[in-house]
């Protein structure tokens, strides 16, 4: 059993002893710390729509089996802290983010463990913009939680509980209103798609989006039971069911999301993976063809985004791994689109958060306008392969010292660029390797990319051996 506290929130497995798992006592403590932080930082909004003068927090959850329990504890705690709670029920992460903004709420809590297995759950924390807390703010919440200097509301100042069932419709409306979402082109293309909703909230909201776009669809694993039909991370090794369905030849596109619908993967009409890394690349190519500008992804994402950006005359920038780091860099450089290579599309015209609905609508618009098959679209992008390896560490390993030595080894080599904003990334003219310390495990993650998988894996293992020789 595991409980992980980090600047991005708290997550863990359900059941077990306090302090070791995600359990009611720790949920109360962490939710109270967040409410305390928000109160100290101006969480005192006036919300006439609810006829109350209290600050308001939006709460949404994915369909995990433990969701009702966690939701009840979170909402009760917020009310005990004097916050009104707007509970939008079963909702995607981007839906919750947008609802915070749409209602002018003071913040939000998303109850989801994203792609983790069924026994996990988590709390993700939002500011009043509907965006994840910064690293500094997240660290402050952790500090408050450890101090446990809490003060709850008296009986006359308890918060109110409001159910809201309009959030999905607001989200779909927001997507459909985007200038680059071409409803007419998509409708006239008469697409047939197959969707794997992995028994969570995608099975609720994606039919609404596809119907608005005039797309014929079949949903696999549609019931939001939280009892996932397979490992919920949208990777090829977990997607045999929908890939087999696609090979029937009855569909133009396969769509796969994770349980909270912020990650997105596509499957071509022939049942082959479009490539998780190429979700962002393909959407960015479409956006850049109409809106020139810069792009951002994290250091462990494919170089293809840089290539596509430069093809359109834009400038690519890299960010440290983590959604909040990507959005911070996007704001800094004024990026028109960005995201992460794990299938996360961030489109500022909508909001600063990974959003599979936005990615689907833009991808279908691009495909409809181009009039090609998905497999044909894939072939227009540069071909890269990423190998993912890891180095297990001993308790005595000085990871920072090792990474500094790696940096020094390559810093003076010609035609090599070294980036140390998050671990060490070594960029060669035709390949790269990124080494970074895990925040949750005693390992170094080693990601490498080249024009073939063999070359990518060889590069990663070469650097792994360098590190092992230093231990």
Residue, then its C-alpha position, 0 to 999 in steps of 0.5 A: x500500500x502506498x501514500x504519495x504526497x507531492x506538490x501536485x497533490x496527494x495520491x495513494x492506494x485505498x485501505x490500510x493504515x493511516x499515514x500509509x494509504x489514501x484513507x479518510x483521515x489523511x484525506x481530511x487533513x490534506x483537504x483542510x490544508x488546501x482550504x486553509x491555503x486558499x483562505x490565506x491567499x484570498x479565497x473569499x469570492x462572492x458568488x451571487x448565483x448561489x445566494x451565498x457570500x462564502x468562497x466556493x470550491x468545485x469538486x469533480x471525480x472520475x468513476x473510480x470505485x472509491x470515488x464516492x467515499x473520497x468525494x464525501x470526505x472531501x466535500x464534508x471537509x470543505x463545508x466544515x471549513x466554511x466553503x460552499x461546494x459545487x459538486x459536478x459529480x462524475x466529470x473529467x479533469x478538464x471539465x472540472x478545470x473549466x467549471x472553476x473558471x466558468x463559475x468564478x469559483x475560488x478553486x477546485x479539487x479533482x478526485x482522480x488517480x488519472x491512469x493509475x490502476x483501480x485501487x488508486x485514487x488522488x486529489x488534484x488541486x486547482x487555483x481560481x483560474x482552474x489550473x494546477x497549483x504552482x510548485x511553490x503553492x503545492x509545497x505550501x499546502x504540504x507544509x500546512x498539512x504537516x503543521x496541522x494548525x487548522x481552524x474549522x467553521x462554527x455552526x453558523x458559518x458552515x458551507x453549503x452543498x450545491x449539485x451541478x449537472x451542467x458542467x459537461x454541457x458547458x465543456x462541450x459548448x466551449x470546445x465547439x466554440x473554438x474557431x479551429x473546430x470545423x463542425x461542418x467539415x467533420x459532419x460532412x466527412x461522415x466519420x465512424x469512430x470507435x472509442x475505448x472509454x475505460x469504464x470511466x467518465x469518458x463514456x459519459x461526455x464523449x458521446x455528447x461531443x461526438x453527437x455535436x460533431x455529427x460523428x457515428x460512434x461505438x463506445x467500448x467499456x462505456x459503463x462508468x463503473x471504475x472497474x477498468x476492463x484493462x490497465x487504464x494507461x492508454x499504451x499499446x500493450x493495454x489496448x488489444x481490445x480496441x485494436x482488434x475492433x479497429x481491424x474489422x475495417x468498420x471505422x475511420x479512427x480509434x480514440x482512447x482516453x484515460x479515466x479522467x480524460x486528459x490523455x488521448x491516443x489515436x488508432x489508425x483505421x487499420x488497427x495500428x497505433x497512431x503513436x501516443x507521442x504524435x497526438x500532440x504533434x498532429x494537433x499542433x501541425x493543424x493549429x500552426x497551419x492556421x495560427x503561427x507561433x511557438x510551441x512547448x512540450x516537456x523534455x521527455x517528449x518527441x523531437x517531432x514537435x520541434x520539427x513541425x513547429x520549425x516547419x511552420x516558422x515557429x519556435x519550440x521551447x522545452x519545459x521540465x516534466x509536469x503539466x504545471x511546468x509546461x503551462x508556465x513555459x507556454x505562458x512565458x513564451x506565448x505558445x499557441x499550443x503545447x502539451x506532453x508526449x503522453x497524449x496531453x494536448x494543451x490549447x490556450x484558446x480553450x484553457x491551460x490544461x490537458x484536454x482530450x475533448x479539445x484534442x479530439x475535436x481539433x484532430x477530427x477537424x484536421x482530418x476532415x479538411x485534409x480528406x485523408x486516412x489516419x494512417x496517411x496523416x501519420x506518414x507526413x510527420x517525422x519518424x522517431x522512436x522513444x525507448x524508456x528505461x530505468x536505473x534502480x538506485x541504492x539508498x546511498x546513491x548521490x543522484x545529483x552528483x551523478x547527473x552533474x558528472x553526466x552533464x560535465x561529460x557532454x557539456x564541451x562536446x561539439x554539436x551537443x546541447x545539454x539542458x539541466x532544468x530537469x535532470x540532464x537532457x543531452x541533445x545530439x544532432x539526430x537523437x537525444x537522451x534524458x535522465x531524470x530522478x523520479x519524484x516517487x521511486x528510487x530510480x533514474x528514468x532514462x528516456x531516449x529517442x532516435x530514428x529507429x527503436x534499436x538506436x534509441x534503446x542503444x543510446x539509453x543503455x549507453x548512458x545507463x552504463x555510464x551512470x552504473x559505472x559511477x555508482 
